[in-house]
Amino acid sequence: MITTGNSIISIYTEMTPNPETMKFVANKLLYPGKSLDVADETLAAASPLAKELFSFPFIKAVFIASNFVTLTKTPDTDDWQDVIPTIKTFLQEYLENGGVVVNEEEVAKMKQEATNTVSAADDDIVKRVKELLENYVKPAVEMDGGAIQFKSYNDGVVNLMLQGSCSGCPSSMVTLKAGIEGMMKRMIPEVKEVVAEAE
């Protein structure tokens, strides 16, 4: 289990390109080098923090990565400004009290079919696609509170999974087609198209 302990925690918020999501950034690492997409409450066993966040009626999804948590609000919640102070206070107290962010044993039980980690079974094209996602795409989309994970490659088509603020974001398709697809076609000639799979 990854725990945090008794230091002074500060939380600040960042808008994301997706109006339904808000990024809450901590002054400490929550889940270094990894990410966990808790798309709904049924998946919250992997993250005690996410489980607690779902107790707020306006939270629809939780995404945890590096030093931030991206929250998706329910459509009927009018304005982020009404709920930000409550969330910031909760996160600050939870982390200062050493609350568990992610339960690795539960994560291991979850079916993790999307990953950018290169495995020995990957062919050359898949390795290059994953490396490109990890080195170029990940830092950019994390700035916006999201993640894009490799799902599959078949006959020139790369299938990706959008997570966090990228999931359901109006501008994510532009990023996917104009940005990621364009870069992959230039750097990996075998790639003909990049498509996204909603969770």
BALOMI-350169 format. One record per residue (C-alpha): x, y, z; chain; residue number from 1. Coordinates in steps of 0.2 Angstrom, whole numbers, plus 5000, padded with zeros to 4 digits. Example, Ala and Ser with C-alpha at 12.3 -4.5 7.8 and 13.67 -1.06 7.14 Angstrom:
# residues 2
<r X="5062" Y="4978" Z="5039" c="A" k="1"/>
<r X="5068" Y="4995" Z="5036" c="A" k="2"/>
This chain:
# residues 199
<r X="5000" Y="5000" Z="5000" c="A" k="1"/>
<r X="5006" Y="5017" Z="4996" c="A" k="2"/>
<r X="5003" Y="5029" Z="5011" c="A" k="3"/>
<r X="5006" Y="5047" Z="5014" c="A" k="4"/>
<r X="5011" Y="5053" Z="5031" c="A" k="5"/>
<r X="5009" Y="5069" Z="5042" c="A" k="6"/>
<r X="5017" Y="5083" Z="5032" c="A" k="7"/>
<r X="5008" Y="5099" Z="5028" c="A" k="8"/>
<r X="4999" Y="5096" Z="5012" c="A" k="9"/>
<r X="4994" Y="5110" Z="5001" c="A" k="10"/>
<r X="4981" Y="5108" Z="4987" c="A" k="11"/>
<r X="4978" Y="5119" Z="4972" c="A" k="12"/>
<r X="4966" Y="5117" Z="4958" c="A" k="13"/>
<r X="4969" Y="5119" Z="4939" c="A" k="14"/>
<r X="4955" Y="5120" Z="4926" c="A" k="15"/>
<r X="4956" Y="5106" Z="4912" c="A" k="16"/>
<r X="4950" Y="5108" Z="4894" c="A" k="17"/>
<r X="4935" Y="5097" Z="4900" c="A" k="18"/>
<r X="4923" Y="5108" Z="4909" c="A" k="19"/>
<r X="4916" Y="5093" Z="4918" c="A" k="20"/>
<r X="4933" Y="5090" Z="4926" c="A" k="21"/>
<r X="4944" Y="5099" Z="4939" c="A" k="22"/>
<r X="4962" Y="5094" Z="4943" c="A" k="23"/>
<r X="4967" Y="5095" Z="4961" c="A" k="24"/>
<r X="4986" Y="5095" Z="4963" c="A" k="25"/>
<r X="4995" Y="5091" Z="4979" c="A" k="26"/>
<r X="5012" Y="5096" Z="4985" c="A" k="27"/>
<r X="5017" Y="5078" Z="4986" c="A" k="28"/>
<r X="5017" Y="5062" Z="4975" c="A" k="29"/>
<r X="5001" Y="5052" Z="4977" c="A" k="30"/>
<r X="5004" Y="5038" Z="4964" c="A" k="31"/>
<r X="5022" Y="5041" Z="4957" c="A" k="32"/>
<r X="5024" Y="5035" Z="4939" c="A" k="33"/>
<r X="5007" Y="5027" Z="4938" c="A" k="34"/>
<r X="4989" Y="5031" Z="4936" c="A" k="35"/>
<r X="4972" Y="5024" Z="4941" c="A" k="36"/>
<r X="4956" Y="5028" Z="4933" c="A" k="37"/>
<r X="4941" Y="5025" Z="4944" c="A" k="38"/>
<r X="4927" Y="5028" Z="4931" c="A" k="39"/>
<r X="4913" Y="5024" Z="4944" c="A" k="40"/>
<r X="4910" Y="5019" Z="4962" c="A" k="41"/>
<r X="4910" Y="5000" Z="4958" c="A" k="42"/>
<r X="4929" Y="5001" Z="4955" c="A" k="43"/>
<r X="4933" Y="5011" Z="4970" c="A" k="44"/>
<r X="4940" Y="4996" Z="4980" c="A" k="45"/>
<r X="4957" Y="4999" Z="4972" c="A" k="46"/>
<r X="4958" Y="5017" Z="4980" c="A" k="47"/>
<r X="4952" Y="5021" Z="4998" c="A" k="48"/>
<r X="4954" Y="5039" Z="4993" c="A" k="49"/>
<r X="4942" Y="5037" Z="4978" c="A" k="50"/>
<r X="4930" Y="5028" Z="4989" c="A" k="51"/>
<r X="4929" Y="5043" Z="5001" c="A" k="52"/>
<r X="4928" Y="5055" Z="4986" c="A" k="53"/>
<r X="4913" Y="5046" Z="4979" c="A" k="54"/>
<r X="4904" Y="5050" Z="4996" c="A" k="55"/>
<r X="4902" Y="5067" Z="4989" c="A" k="56"/>
<r X="4885" Y="5067" Z="4979" c="A" k="57"/>
<r X="4892" Y="5078" Z="4965" c="A" k="58"/>
<r X="4907" Y="5066" Z="4960" c="A" k="59"/>
<r X="4905" Y="5055" Z="4945" c="A" k="60"/>
<r X="4923" Y="5049" Z="4942" c="A" k="61"/>
<r X="4940" Y="5049" Z="4950" c="A" k="62"/>
<r X="4957" Y="5049" Z="4941" c="A" k="63"/>
<r X="4973" Y="5048" Z="4951" c="A" k="64"/>
<r X="4991" Y="5050" Z="4944" c="A" k="65"/>
<r X="5007" Y="5056" Z="4950" c="A" k="66"/>
<r X="5004" Y="5071" Z="4961" c="A" k="67"/>
<r X="4986" Y="5075" Z="4956" c="A" k="68"/>
<r X="4968" Y="5069" Z="4957" c="A" k="69"/>
<r X="4956" Y="5074" Z="4943" c="A" k="70"/>
<r X="4938" Y="5073" Z="4948" c="A" k="71"/>
<r X="4923" Y="5073" Z="4936" c="A" k="72"/>
<r X="4907" Y="5081" Z="4942" c="A" k="73"/>
<r X="4889" Y="5075" Z="4939" c="A" k="74"/>
<r X="4881" Y="5085" Z="4925" c="A" k="75"/>
<r X="4868" Y="5093" Z="4937" c="A" k="76"/>
<r X="4882" Y="5101" Z="4948" c="A" k="77"/>
<r X="4881" Y="5119" Z="4942" c="A" k="78"/>
<r X="4898" Y="5126" Z="4946" c="A" k="79"/>
<r X="4915" Y="5119" Z="4952" c="A" k="80"/>
<r X="4917" Y="5135" Z="4962" c="A" k="81"/>
<r X="4903" Y="5129" Z="4974" c="A" k="82"/>
<r X="4912" Y="5113" Z="4978" c="A" k="83"/>
<r X="4931" Y="5116" Z="4976" c="A" k="84"/>
<r X="4933" Y="5123" Z="4994" c="A" k="85"/>
<r X="4925" Y="5107" Z="5002" c="A" k="86"/>
<r X="4936" Y="5095" Z="4991" c="A" k="87"/>
<r X="4952" Y="5104" Z="4994" c="A" k="88"/>
<r X="4949" Y="5103" Z="5013" c="A" k="89"/>
<r X="4944" Y="5085" Z="5012" c="A" k="90"/>
<r X="4960" Y="5080" Z="5002" c="A" k="91"/>
<r X="4971" Y="5090" Z="5013" c="A" k="92"/>
<r X="4965" Y="5082" Z="5029" c="A" k="93"/>
<r X="4964" Y="5065" Z="5021" c="A" k="94"/>
<r X="4983" Y="5066" Z="5015" c="A" k="95"/>
<r X="4989" Y="5074" Z="5031" c="A" k="96"/>
<r X="4981" Y="5060" Z="5041" c="A" k="97"/>
<r X="4990" Y="5047" Z="5031" c="A" k="98"/>
<r X="4975" Y="5041" Z="5021" c="A" k="99"/>
<r X="4979" Y="5027" Z="5009" c="A" k="100"/>
<r X="4978" Y="5033" Z="4991" c="A" k="101"/>
<r X="4979" Y="5017" Z="4981" c="A" k="102"/>
<r X="4978" Y="4999" Z="4987" c="A" k="103"/>
<r X="4990" Y="4990" Z="4976" c="A" k="104"/>
<r X="4983" Y="4973" Z="4980" c="A" k="105"/>
<r X="4966" Y="4978" Z="4974" c="A" k="106"/>
<r X="4974" Y="4986" Z="4958" c="A" k="107"/>
<r X="4982" Y="4970" Z="4954" c="A" k="108"/>
<r X="4965" Y="4961" Z="4955" c="A" k="109"/>
<r X="4958" Y="4973" Z="4943" c="A" k="110"/>
<r X="4958" Y="4969" Z="4924" c="A" k="111"/>
<r X="4971" Y="4981" Z="4918" c="A" k="112"/>
<r X="4970" Y="4979" Z="4899" c="A" k="113"/>
<r X="4977" Y="4996" Z="4894" c="A" k="114"/>
<r X="4995" Y="5000" Z="4898" c="A" k="115"/>
<r X="5009" Y="5010" Z="4890" c="A" k="116"/>
<r X="5022" Y="4998" Z="4898" c="A" k="117"/>
<r X="5032" Y="4989" Z="4885" c="A" k="118"/>
<r X="5031" Y="4970" Z="4888" c="A" k="119"/>
<r X="5042" Y="4956" Z="4880" c="A" k="120"/>
<r X="5027" Y="4950" Z="4870" c="A" k="121"/>
<r X="5025" Y="4967" Z="4861" c="A" k="122"/>
<r X="5030" Y="4967" Z="4843" c="A" k="123"/>
<r X="5042" Y="4981" Z="4836" c="A" k="124"/>
<r X="5027" Y="4993" Z="4831" c="A" k="125"/>
<r X="5018" Y="4991" Z="4848" c="A" k="126"/>
<r X="5034" Y="4995" Z="4857" c="A" k="127"/>
<r X="5037" Y="5011" Z="4847" c="A" k="128"/>
<r X="5019" Y="5016" Z="4849" c="A" k="129"/>
<r X="5020" Y="5013" Z="4868" c="A" k="130"/>
<r X="5037" Y="5023" Z="4869" c="A" k="131"/>
<r X="5030" Y="5037" Z="4860" c="A" k="132"/>
<r X="5014" Y="5038" Z="4871" c="A" k="133"/>
<r X="5025" Y="5037" Z="4887" c="A" k="134"/>
<r X="5038" Y="5050" Z="4881" c="A" k="135"/>
<r X="5028" Y="5063" Z="4872" c="A" k="136"/>
<r X="5009" Y="5061" Z="4875" c="A" k="137"/>
<r X="5009" Y="5057" Z="4894" c="A" k="138"/>
<r X="5018" Y="5073" Z="4900" c="A" k="139"/>
<r X="5006" Y="5084" Z="4889" c="A" k="140"/>
<r X="4990" Y="5075" Z="4894" c="A" k="141"/>
<r X="4995" Y="5074" Z="4912" c="A" k="142"/>
<r X="4996" Y="5093" Z="4912" c="A" k="143"/>
<r X="4978" Y="5093" Z="4908" c="A" k="144"/>
<r X="4973" Y="5081" Z="4921" c="A" k="145"/>
<r X="4971" Y="5065" Z="4910" c="A" k="146"/>
<r X="4980" Y="5050" Z="4903" c="A" k="147"/>
<r X="4979" Y="5041" Z="4886" c="A" k="148"/>
<r X="4983" Y="5022" Z="4887" c="A" k="149"/>
<r X="4988" Y="5010" Z="4874" c="A" k="150"/>
<r X="4974" Y="4997" Z="4871" c="A" k="151"/>
<r X="4978" Y="4988" Z="4855" c="A" k="152"/>
<r X="4986" Y="4989" Z="4838" c="A" k="153"/>
<r X="4979" Y="4979" Z="4823" c="A" k="154"/>
<r X="4983" Y="4982" Z="4805" c="A" k="155"/>
<r X="4989" Y="5000" Z="4805" c="A" k="156"/>
<r X="4975" Y="5005" Z="4818" c="A" k="157"/>
<r X="4981" Y="5011" Z="4836" c="A" k="158"/>
<r X="4967" Y="5009" Z="4848" c="A" k="159"/>
<r X="4969" Y="5020" Z="4864" c="A" k="160"/>
<r X="4959" Y="5023" Z="4880" c="A" k="161"/>
<r X="4956" Y="5040" Z="4886" c="A" k="162"/>
<r X="4956" Y="5043" Z="4905" c="A" k="163"/>
<r X="4953" Y="5057" Z="4918" c="A" k="164"/>
<r X="4949" Y="5073" Z="4910" c="A" k="165"/>
<r X="4952" Y="5066" Z="4892" c="A" k="166"/>
<r X="4937" Y="5055" Z="4894" c="A" k="167"/>
<r X="4922" Y="5064" Z="4888" c="A" k="168"/>
<r X="4932" Y="5080" Z="4884" c="A" k="169"/>
<r X="4926" Y="5090" Z="4869" c="A" k="170"/>
<r X="4943" Y="5094" Z="4863" c="A" k="171"/>
<r X="4950" Y="5076" Z="4866" c="A" k="172"/>
<r X="4946" Y="5070" Z="4848" c="A" k="173"/>
<r X="4955" Y="5085" Z="4841" c="A" k="174"/>
<r X="4970" Y="5081" Z="4852" c="A" k="175"/>
<r X="4969" Y="5063" Z="4847" c="A" k="176"/>
<r X="4967" Y="5066" Z="4828" c="A" k="177"/>
<r X="4977" Y="5081" Z="4825" c="A" k="178"/>
<r X="4990" Y="5079" Z="4838" c="A" k="179"/>
<r X="4993" Y="5060" Z="4842" c="A" k="180"/>
<r X="4988" Y="5053" Z="4826" c="A" k="181"/>
<r X="4998" Y="5065" Z="4816" c="A" k="182"/>
<r X="5014" Y="5062" Z="4827" c="A" k="183"/>
<r X="5012" Y="5043" Z="4826" c="A" k="184"/>
<r X="5010" Y="5043" Z="4807" c="A" k="185"/>
<r X="5026" Y="5054" Z="4805" c="A" k="186"/>
<r X="5036" Y="5044" Z="4818" c="A" k="187"/>
<r X="5029" Y="5026" Z="4815" c="A" k="188"/>
<r X="5025" Y="5025" Z="4796" c="A" k="189"/>
<r X="5015" Y="5008" Z="4799" c="A" k="190"/>
<r X="5002" Y="5018" Z="4809" c="A" k="191"/>
<r X="4988" Y="5023" Z="4798" c="A" k="192"/>
<r X="4975" Y="5028" Z="4810" c="A" k="193"/>
<r X="4972" Y="5032" Z="4829" c="A" k="194"/>
<r X="4955" Y="5028" Z="4837" c="A" k="195"/>
<r X="4949" Y="5031" Z="4855" c="A" k="196"/>
<r X="4939" Y="5018" Z="4865" c="A" k="197"/>
<r X="4928" Y="5026" Z="4878" c="A" k="198"/>
<r X="4929" Y="5017" Z="4895" c="A" k="199"/>
